[in-house]
Amino acid sequence: MQKTVTIMEVSPRDGLQNESARLSTEDKLTLIHRALDAGCKRVEVTSFAHPKVVPQMADAEAVCQGLPQRGDVIYTGLVLNRRGYDRLLATGRLDEAGLVVPASDTFCQRNQGMSVADCVAMARGVLADARRRGLRAQATIAVAFGCPFEGEVPVQRVLDIATALAEEGPVEMALADTVGVGVPGQVLELYGALRELLGPDLPLRAHFHDTRNTGIANAFAALQAGVTTLDASIGGIGGCPFAPNASGNIATEDLQYMLGRMHIETGVRLESLIDTAAWLQQVLGKPVPSMLLKAGGFPAGTRAASPAS
């Protein structure tokens, strides 16, 4: 198994987009600063969705303008259509565009208002444009492990979408268990097929939700399948506003605990993540799903007292 893994911190976008509390731009930037201070080098900072559809992301441009400019960090913005991509470009502040193509027509219509075929065509156009501009762009296939409306998603459908997207040269390909229905055996099968299809050179990323308590197990399976980047959200917050019962992401601190105990290097500091999860819980005004916030890290051993002489 690989000795280093990159964590993509998604709490500022996927974490906050499904929360009823509307965080201020200042609080979002504080969350991003905290993630950077904890050692995160890839951060999904916002989504360029229509503000009436995803009001939590209505201040996308303001967040981008407030980002600290650092050469050692990749800031990503999620784009669902060409209009969102144009908004991302206009900020001039982000390093990477993240494209999303759902694997089912029903979910794609609810999430992006188009068919899968139209979404693939849109994503290919954006990927091609980004390549010409020298802008990083990556692609994620959503509901790859199951759709809340159509049920099981055929493996071949996911591979067909991946083939079409890969032709436009994304810097990375990801699969998302958007509604948290996947299990480790499925992860091994799907990523194994994806690696065989795409070859060894295109990096793979994984995005898991812990809706049914399989997120960490799926992350471990993804590592076994050769995935080198894992998405996670501080506090375990998040979900999809376009799907029923789509609860939070893997908590970054829970994932970091597993990776750290396995001696896999991420560059991220566990205690800083736990502190930020506690801060986030106060800002949101409700408990967050994080297990490490409740239990803490592995307790330090206590030396037994010497017997009295």
C-alpha positions in Angstrom: 0.0 0.0 0.0 1.2 3.5 -0.8 3.1 5.4 1.9 1.6 8.8 1.2 -2.0 9.9 0.6 -3.4 13.4 -0.2 -6.5 14.5 1.6 -8.8 16.8 -0.3 -10.6 18.9 2.3 -14.2 19.5 1.2 -15.9 21.0 4.2 -16.1 24.5 2.8 -18.1 23.2 -0.1 -19.6 19.8 0.2 -19.6 20.1 4.0 -21.5 23.3 4.1 -23.8 23.0 1.1 -26.4 20.8 2.9 -26.3 22.6 6.2 -29.4 24.6 7.3 -27.1 27.2 9.0 -25.8 29.8 6.6 -22.2 30.6 7.5 -20.9 34.0 6.8 -18.1 34.5 4.3 -15.8 35.4 7.2 -16.6 32.1 8.9 -16.0 30.2 5.7 -12.6 31.8 5.3 -11.8 31.0 8.9 -12.7 27.4 8.2 -10.4 27.4 5.2 -7.6 29.1 7.2 -8.0 26.4 9.9 -7.7 23.6 7.3 -4.6 25.2 5.9 -3.1 25.6 9.3 -3.8 21.9 9.9 -1.7 21.0 6.9 -4.3 20.6 4.2 -2.8 21.2 0.7 -5.9 20.7 -1.4 -9.1 22.4 -0.4 -12.4 22.5 -2.3 -13.4 26.0 -1.3 -16.8 26.6 -3.0 -19.3 25.6 -5.6 -20.4 27.8 -8.5 -24.0 26.6 -8.3 -27.0 28.9 -8.9 -27.5 30.8 -5.6 -31.2 30.2 -5.6 -30.6 26.4 -5.9 -27.7 26.2 -3.4 -28.0 29.4 -1.3 -25.2 28.3 1.0 -22.8 28.9 -1.9 -24.2 32.3 -2.9 -21.0 34.0 -1.8 -18.6 31.9 -4.0 -16.9 34.9 -5.5 -16.5 36.6 -2.2 -14.9 33.5 -0.7 -12.5 33.3 -3.6 -11.4 36.9 -3.3 -10.6 36.3 0.4 -8.4 33.3 -0.1 -4.8 33.6 1.0 -2.6 33.1 -2.1 -0.2 30.4 -1.4 2.0 28.5 -3.9 1.8 25.3 -1.9 -2.0 24.9 -1.9 -4.4 23.9 -4.7 -7.8 25.6 -4.4 -10.6 23.9 -6.2 -14.0 25.2 -7.2 -16.9 22.8 -8.2 -18.6 23.6 -11.5 -21.9 22.0 -12.6 -22.2 23.7 -16.0 -20.5 26.1 -18.4 -21.9 29.1 -16.6 -20.3 27.9 -13.3 -17.0 27.4 -15.1 -17.2 30.9 -16.5 -17.8 32.3 -13.0 -14.8 30.3 -11.7 -12.5 31.7 -14.5 -13.7 35.3 -13.7 -12.5 35.1 -10.1 -8.9 34.5 -11.3 -8.2 33.0 -7.8 -8.6 29.3 -8.1 -6.1 26.7 -9.2 -8.4 23.9 -10.3 -11.9 23.3 -11.7 -13.8 20.3 -10.5 -16.3 18.8 -13.0 -19.2 16.6 -11.9 -21.0 14.1 -14.1 -23.7 11.9 -12.4 -24.0 8.3 -13.6 -27.8 8.3 -13.7 -30.2 10.5 -15.7 -32.6 11.1 -12.9 -30.0 12.3 -10.5 -28.3 14.4 -13.3 -31.7 16.1 -14.0 -32.2 16.9 -10.3 -28.6 17.9 -9.7 -27.8 19.8 -12.9 -30.9 20.0 -15.0 -29.7 18.0 -17.9 -29.2 14.5 -19.2 -26.1 12.4 -18.6 -25.3 12.7 -22.3 -25.6 16.5 -22.2 -23.6 16.6 -19.0 -20.7 14.6 -20.5 -20.6 16.9 -23.5 -20.5 19.9 -21.2 -17.8 18.4 -19.1 -15.7 17.5 -22.1 -16.0 21.1 -23.4 -14.8 22.5 -20.1 -12.0 20.0 -19.7 -10.8 20.9 -23.2 -11.0 24.6 -22.6 -9.1 24.3 -19.2 -6.4 22.3 -20.9 -5.9 25.0 -23.5 -5.7 27.6 -20.8 -3.3 25.6 -18.7 -5.8 25.3 -15.8 -6.0 22.2 -13.8 -9.3 20.4 -14.2 -10.5 17.1 -12.8 -13.6 15.1 -13.2 -15.9 13.2 -10.7 -18.5 10.7 -11.6 -21.3 11.1 -9.0 -23.6 8.4 -7.7 -21.1 5.9 -9.1 -22.0 3.3 -6.4 -25.7 3.7 -6.5 -28.5 6.2 -7.3 -31.3 7.1 -4.8 -33.8 7.3 -7.6 -32.7 4.6 -10.1 -31.0 2.1 -7.7 -28.0 0.1 -8.8 -25.7 1.8 -11.4 -24.1 -0.6 -13.9 -20.4 -0.7 -13.8 -20.2 -0.4 -17.6 -22.1 2.9 -17.4 -19.5 4.4 -15.1 -16.7 3.1 -17.3 -18.3 4.6 -20.4 -18.6 8.0 -18.8 -15.0 7.7 -17.6 -13.8 6.8 -21.1 -15.5 9.9 -22.6 -14.1 12.2 -19.9 -10.6 10.8 -20.0 -10.3 11.6 -23.7 -10.2 15.3 -22.8 -7.2 15.0 -20.5 -8.4 15.6 -16.9 -5.6 15.7 -14.3 -7.5 13.3 -12.1 -10.6 11.0 -12.2 -12.8 10.5 -9.1 -15.7 8.3 -8.2 -18.2 9.6 -5.7 -20.5 7.6 -3.4 -22.8 10.6 -3.3 -25.5 9.0 -1.1 -23.4 6.6 0.9 -24.6 3.2 -0.4 -21.3 1.7 -1.5 -19.5 -1.1 0.3 -15.8 -2.2 0.2 -16.2 -5.0 -2.3 -17.9 -2.7 -4.7 -15.1 -0.1 -4.2 -12.5 -2.7 -5.1 -14.4 -3.9 -8.1 -15.2 -0.5 -9.6 -11.8 1.1 -9.0 -10.1 -2.1 -10.3 -12.1 -1.8 -13.5 -11.4 1.9 -13.7 -7.6 1.5 -13.3 -7.6 -1.3 -15.9 -9.5 1.0 -18.3 -7.5 4.2 -17.7 -4.0 2.7 -17.3 -1.5 3.5 -14.5 -0.8 7.2 -15.2 -4.1 9.0 -14.5 -4.4 9.7 -10.7 -7.6 8.4 -9.0 -9.5 10.1 -6.2 -12.4 8.8 -4.0 -15.3 10.7 -2.4 -17.3 8.7 0.2 -20.2 9.6 2.4 -20.7 7.9 5.7 -24.4 7.7 5.5 -24.6 4.0 6.2 -21.4 3.7 8.3 -19.3 2.4 5.5 -17.2 5.5 4.6 -14.0 4.6 6.4 -14.1 1.0 5.3 -14.6 2.2 1.7 -11.7 4.6 2.0 -9.5 1.7 3.1 -10.7 -0.4 0.1 -9.9 2.5 -2.2 -6.3 2.6 -0.8 -6.0 -1.0 -1.6 -7.2 -0.3 -5.1 -4.5 2.3 -5.7 -6.4 5.5 -5.0 -4.0 8.3 -4.0 -6.4 11.1 -2.9 -9.3 10.9 -0.6 -12.0 13.5 0.0 -13.0 14.3 3.6 -14.8 17.0 5.5 -13.8 18.3 8.9 -16.4 17.3 11.5 -18.0 14.9 9.1 -20.5 17.5 7.9 -22.0 17.5 4.5 -24.4 15.9 2.1 -26.3 16.5 -1.1 -29.3 18.8 -1.2 -30.6 17.0 -4.3 -30.9 13.5 -2.8 -32.9 12.1 0.1 -31.0 11.1 3.2 -27.6 12.0 1.8 -25.8 12.7 5.0 -22.2 13.7 5.8 -18.8 13.0 4.3 -16.1 11.0 6.1 -14.8 13.2 8.9 -11.3 14.3 8.0 -10.1 13.7 11.6 -11.5 10.2 11.5 -9.8 9.5 8.2 -6.5 11.0 9.5 -6.6 8.9 12.6 -6.8 5.7 10.5 -4.1 6.8 8.1 -1.8 8.0 10.8 -2.1 4.7 12.8 -1.3 2.9 9.5 1.9 5.1 9.1 0.6 6.6 5.9 1.8 10.2 5.6 -0.7 13.0 4.7 1.0 16.1 6.1 -2.2 16.8 8.1 -2.2 17.3 11.9 -4.9 15.4 13.8 -5.2 17.6 16.8 -5.6 20.7 14.6 -8.5 18.9 12.8 -10.2 18.0 16.1 -9.9 21.5 17.3 -11.5 22.8 14.1 -14.3 20.2 14.3 -15.0 21.6 17.8 -15.0 25.2 16.5 -17.3 24.1 13.6 -19.7 22.5 16.0 -20.0 25.8 17.8 -20.4 27.8 14.7 -23.1 25.5 13.3 -24.9 25.3 16.7 -25.3 21.6 16.6 -23.3 18.4 17.1 -21.2 17.2 14.2 -20.8 13.5 13.3 -17.1 13.3 14.0 -16.1 10.3 16.1 -12.6 11.7 17.0 -14.2 14.8 18.4 -16.0 12.6 20.8 -13.3 10.1 21.6 -10.1 11.9 20.9 -6.9 10.3 19.5 -5.3 7.2 20.8 -4.6 8.0 24.5 -0.9 8.3 25.5 0.3 5.5 27.7 0.7 6.1 31.4 3.8 4.8 33.1 2.9 2.5 36.0 3.8 3.9 39.4 6.9 2.4 41.0 6.0 0.2 44.0 6.6 1.8 47.3 10.0 0.9 48.8 
